[in-house]
Amino acid sequence: MKETGIPLDQLEKARERLKNRGKITPLLRGETLDHRVGAQVYVKPENLQVTGSFKIRGATNKMLTLGKEALEKGVIAASSGNHALGVSYAAKMLNTKAVIVMPTNAPKIKREKAKALGAEVILHGTTSRERYDKVEELIRAHGYTLIHSYADEDLMAGQGTVGLEILEALPEVDRVVVPLGGGGLLSGVVSAIKGTNPNIQVVGVETEAVPRYTVSLENRRPTTVEIQDTFADGLRVVEPGKRNFEIIQALVDQVITVGESDLRQATKALYMETKLVVEPSAAVGIAAALGGKLQLKKKEKVCFLLSGGNVDEETMIEILKGGSYEGN
C-alpha cells in the first residue's frame, strides 16, 4: 500500500481500544439480492451497532486518546446525526460532557437520541460550514475539544476497524463498496483493505445531490460543492477533508454518484430482500449496483457496507410506499 493510507498498526491499536465498546457487527450473506446486483452479495450491517451506525467506532477511539484535562472540559461535535450519537454515547461511557451542533433540518430521531444519551443539542444552520463556525465559537468560549466527524486520523482509524472485520470474516472478498460523505469511513476502510491486500477493489459511493468527491477528484483538490435536497441526510458534507481527500485520491479504485430514485429503490430493496432497516445514506452502494453504475461479475464476492439505520419513521414509510417494488 502507498504510504498515504493510515498505517495498519494504527488501525490495530484502534481495534484494541474499542474492545468491549460497541459491537463487532456480523458479515451477512445477501443472496436474495444476487439476481438484482449481479454478484455474490455480502453486507456489513453497521445499522446494528449500539448507536445505529458505524460512527461510534471513530468517536470512541478519538475520545480514548484524549487526556484527563480535555475530558474534564468536555467535547463538541458538528453532525447531521450519526456522529452526534457516536460522540454522545462515547461521552456517556467516559463520563464527560458532549455538546452537539446539528443542522436545523436534522432528523428528529437523531436529535432525540442524542439528547437521551445526555448530550446538549444545539440546532444551527443547514450546511457543515455553518455548523463548524458555531463549533469554533463554542470552543473559544468553553474550551471544549473538537471531535471532528471525518477529518481526524484517530477517528478514521476507528472507522477503519470495520475494514479489518470484513477481511477477517471474508478474506477472499473481491470488492468492498462504502458510502462516502466526508470521507472518514472510506479513508479508514480503504487503508485497512489496501494495507492488507492491495488487489481488493474499494469503491466509494456518494449522492448526486452532494458530489463533493466526484468534483474534487476532477479538480485534483478538495472542492466545496453546493448542497441539494437528498434523502441521504448523512452524506450532506459539502467539502472533503484534506487528509481524507489525499487517502481517497491515492487508494480508492472508483467513486460513483447515485440519484434519488435509485437511492429509494435500494433502501426498499434492502428492507424487502434482507429484512434490514437502513437509512438512505447506507444504501448508496446497493443503489449504484441497481442503477447499473457499478459493473459487477456473477462470481465476484462483493461486500456492501451498510453504514447506519437511524431513519425517521416518516421517511421510511414514504420510501416503502413510494412506487412499485421491482423485486423479481
C-alpha positions in Angstrom: 0.0 0.0 0.0 1.1 3.5 -0.7 2.3 5.4 2.5 -0.7 7.7 2.0 -3.0 5.5 4.0 -3.4 5.1 7.7 -0.9 2.5 8.9 -2.2 -0.9 9.9 -0.6 -0.7 13.3 -2.6 2.4 14.0 -5.8 0.6 12.9 -4.9 -2.4 15.2 -4.3 -0.1 18.1 -7.8 1.4 17.5 -9.3 -2.1 17.4 -7.6 -2.9 20.8 -9.0 0.3 22.3 -12.5 -0.5 21.1 -12.7 -4.0 22.6 -15.9 -4.3 24.6 -17.0 -0.8 23.4 -19.7 -1.0 20.7 -20.2 -4.2 18.6 -18.3 -6.4 16.2 -21.1 -6.5 13.6 -21.7 -9.7 11.6 -21.0 -10.1 7.9 -24.2 -11.4 6.3 -24.7 -13.1 3.1 -27.4 -11.3 1.0 -28.1 -14.0 -1.5 -31.6 -12.7 -2.2 -30.1 -9.6 -3.8 -27.7 -11.6 -6.0 -30.0 -11.6 -9.0 -30.5 -7.9 -8.9 -27.0 -6.8 -8.2 -25.3 -9.4 -10.5 -22.8 -10.7 -8.0 -22.5 -12.6 -4.7 -23.7 -10.1 -2.2 -22.5 -9.7 1.4 -23.5 -6.9 3.7 -21.7 -5.4 6.8 -24.7 -4.1 8.8 -23.4 -1.2 10.9 -27.0 -0.3 11.4 -26.9 -3.0 14.1 -24.4 -1.0 16.2 -25.4 0.1 19.6 -26.0 3.7 18.3 -27.3 2.5 14.9 -24.3 3.4 12.9 -20.5 3.0 12.4 -19.8 6.4 13.9 -19.5 5.1 17.4 -16.2 3.5 16.4 -14.3 6.6 15.4 -15.8 8.8 18.1 -14.9 6.4 20.8 -11.4 5.8 19.5 -10.7 9.5 19.3 -12.0 10.2 22.8 -10.0 7.4 24.3 -6.8 9.2 23.0 -7.7 12.4 24.9 -6.1 13.3 28.2 -7.9 13.8 31.5 -7.9 17.6 31.3 -9.6 17.5 27.9 -12.3 15.1 29.0 -13.0 17.2 32.1 -13.7 20.2 29.9 -16.0 18.2 27.6 -16.2 17.6 23.9 -18.1 19.1 21.0 -19.1 17.9 17.5 -20.9 19.1 14.5 -23.1 16.4 12.9 -26.3 15.8 11.0 -27.0 12.9 13.3 -25.0 9.7 13.4 -21.7 11.2 14.5 -23.7 13.0 17.2 -24.9 9.7 18.5 -21.4 8.2 18.5 -20.0 11.2 20.4 -22.9 11.3 22.8 -22.6 7.6 23.6 -18.8 7.7 24.0 -19.1 10.8 26.2 -21.6 8.9 28.4 -19.3 5.9 28.7 -16.3 8.2 29.6 -18.4 10.4 32.0 -17.7 13.6 30.1 -19.9 16.4 28.7 -20.9 16.3 25.0 -22.2 19.3 23.0 -23.6 18.6 19.6 -24.3 21.2 16.9 -26.8 19.8 14.5 -28.4 21.4 11.4 -31.9 22.7 11.8 -33.2 20.0 9.5 -31.5 17.1 11.3 -33.8 14.0 11.5 -36.0 14.1 14.6 -34.9 10.6 15.6 -31.3 11.5 15.7 -31.9 14.7 17.7 -33.9 12.9 20.3 -31.5 10.0 20.6 -28.5 12.4 21.2 -30.5 14.2 24.0 -31.5 10.8 25.5 -27.8 10.0 25.8 -27.2 13.2 27.8 -25.8 15.5 25.1 -26.6 19.2 24.9 -28.0 19.6 21.3 -27.8 23.0 19.6 -29.5 23.4 16.2 -27.7 25.8 13.9 -27.7 26.3 10.1 -28.1 23.7 7.4 -24.5 23.3 6.0 -21.4 21.8 7.5 -19.7 25.2 7.3 -22.3 26.9 9.3 -22.1 24.1 12.0 -18.4 24.3 12.3 -18.5 28.1 12.6 -20.7 27.6 15.6 -18.5 24.9 17.0 -15.4 27.2 16.8 -17.3 29.9 18.6 -18.2 27.5 21.4 -14.7 26.1 21.7 -13.3 29.6 22.2 -15.9 30.3 24.8 -15.7 27.0 26.8 -12.5 25.1 25.9 -14.2 22.0 24.5 -12.2 19.5 22.4 -13.5 19.0 18.9 -14.4 15.5 17.8 -14.4 16.1 14.1 -16.9 13.9 12.1 -14.4 12.9 9.4 -11.1 14.9 9.3 -9.2 13.3 12.1 -6.7 10.4 11.8 -7.7 8.8 15.2 -11.3 9.0 14.1 -10.5 7.5 10.7 -8.6 4.7 12.4 -11.6 3.8 14.5 -13.8 3.7 11.4 -11.2 1.6 9.7 -11.8 -1.2 12.2 -14.9 -2.1 10.0 -12.5 -2.9 7.2 -10.4 -5.2 9.4 -13.6 -7.1 10.5 -14.6 -7.5 6.8 -11.3 -9.0 5.9 -11.3 -11.4 8.9 -14.8 -12.6 8.1 -14.3 -12.8 4.3 -10.6 -12.7 3.3 -11.5 -13.7 -0.3 -13.7 -10.6 -0.8 -13.2 -9.1 -4.3 -14.7 -5.7 -3.8 -15.8 -3.5 -0.9 -18.4 -0.8 -1.5 -18.5 2.1 1.0 -20.9 5.1 1.5 -19.0 8.3 1.0 -19.8 11.5 2.9 -17.0 13.5 4.5 -14.7 10.5 3.9 -13.8 9.3 7.4 -15.3 5.9 6.9 -13.9 5.3 3.4 -10.4 6.7 4.4 -10.2 4.2 7.3 -11.7 1.2 5.4 -9.6 1.6 2.3 -6.5 1.9 4.5 -7.4 -1.4 6.2 -8.2 -3.2 2.9 -5.3 -1.9 0.8 -2.9 -2.3 3.6 -3.8 -5.9 3.9 -4.5 -6.9 0.2 -4.0 -4.2 -2.5 -5.8 -6.4 -5.0 -9.2 -6.0 -3.4 -11.2 -3.3 -5.1 -12.6 -0.5 -3.0 -15.4 1.7 -4.2 -16.9 4.9 -2.7 -20.4 5.9 -3.5 -21.9 9.4 -2.9 -25.2 11.1 -3.8 -25.5 13.2 -6.9 -27.1 15.8 -4.7 -23.7 16.5 -2.9 -20.9 15.2 -5.2 -18.1 16.7 -3.2 -15.6 13.9 -4.0 -16.5 13.5 -7.7 -15.9 17.2 -8.2 -12.8 17.3 -6.0 -11.2 14.4 -7.8 -11.9 16.0 -11.2 -10.3 19.2 -9.8 -7.5 17.3 -8.1 -8.0 19.2 -4.9 -10.7 19.4 -2.2 -13.6 21.5 -3.5 -16.7 22.8 -1.9 -20.0 22.0 -3.7 -23.5 23.3 -3.4 -25.9 21.1 -1.4 -29.1 19.9 -2.9 -32.0 18.2 -1.2 -31.5 14.5 -0.6 -32.8 11.6 1.3 -29.2 10.7 2.2 -29.1 13.2 5.2 -25.9 11.5 6.5 -24.0 12.5 3.3 -24.6 16.2 3.3 -21.0 17.3 3.9 -20.1 19.8 1.2 -16.3 19.6 1.2 -13.8 16.8 1.7 -11.2 17.0 4.5 -7.6 17.5 3.2 -6.3 14.2 4.7 -9.4 12.3 3.6 -9.0 13.5 0.1 -5.4 12.6 0.0 -6.1 9.0 1.1 -9.1 8.5 -1.2 -7.4 10.0 -4.2 -4.5 7.7 -3.8 -6.1 4.4 -2.8 -9.8 4.2 -3.8 -10.4 2.5 -7.1 -13.6 4.2 -8.1 -16.0 6.9 -6.8 -19.6 6.7 -8.1 -22.6 9.1 -7.7 -26.2 7.9 -7.4 -29.5 9.6 -7.8 -32.5 9.9 -5.5 -34.7 7.4 -7.3 -32.1 4.7 -7.2 -31.5 5.5 -3.6 -35.2 5.0 -2.7 -35.2 1.7 -4.6 -32.1 0.5 -2.8 -33.4 1.3 0.6 -36.6 -0.5 -0.2 -34.7 -3.5 -1.7 -32.6 -3.9 1.4 -35.8 -3.9 3.6 -37.7 -6.3 1.3 -34.9 -8.7 0.5 -32.6 -8.7 3.6 -35.2 -7.5 6.2 -32.7 -4.8 7.3 -33.9 -1.3 8.0 -31.2 1.1 6.8 -31.1 4.8 6.3 -30.8 6.0 2.7 -27.2 7.1 3.3 -26.3 3.5 3.9 -28.0 2.2 0.7 -25.9 4.2 -1.8 -23.7 1.2 -2.7 -26.7 -1.0 -3.5 -28.2 2.0 -5.4 -25.1 2.1 -7.6 -25.5 -1.6 -8.4 -29.2 -1.5 -9.0 -28.8 1.6 -11.2 -26.1 0.0 -13.3 -23.3 2.3 -12.3 -21.4 -0.4 -10.5 -20.4 -3.1 -13.0 -20.1 -6.5 -11.3 -19.5 -10.1 -12.3 -21.6 -13.0 -11.1 -18.8 -14.8 -9.3 -17.5 -11.7 -7.6 -17.8 -11.6 -3.8 -18.9 -8.0 -3.1 -19.3 -6.6 0.4 -21.7 -3.6 0.7 -21.0 -1.6 3.9 -24.4 -0.5 5.4 -23.3 2.5 7.4 -26.4 3.1 9.6 -30.1 2.6 10.3 -31.2 5.8 12.0 -34.1 6.8 9.8 -37.2 8.6 10.7 -40.4 6.6 10.6 -42.0 9.1 8.2 -39.1 8.9 5.8 -39.1 5.1 5.8 -42.8 4.9 5.3 -42.6 7.3 2.4 -39.8 5.2 0.8 -41.7 2.0 1.2 -44.9 3.4 -0.1 -43.4 5.3 -3.0 -43.7 3.4 -6.3 -43.7 -0.3 -7.0 -41.0 -2.6 -5.9 -39.3 -4.4 -8.8 -38.1 -7.3 -6.7 -38.4 -10.1 -9.3 
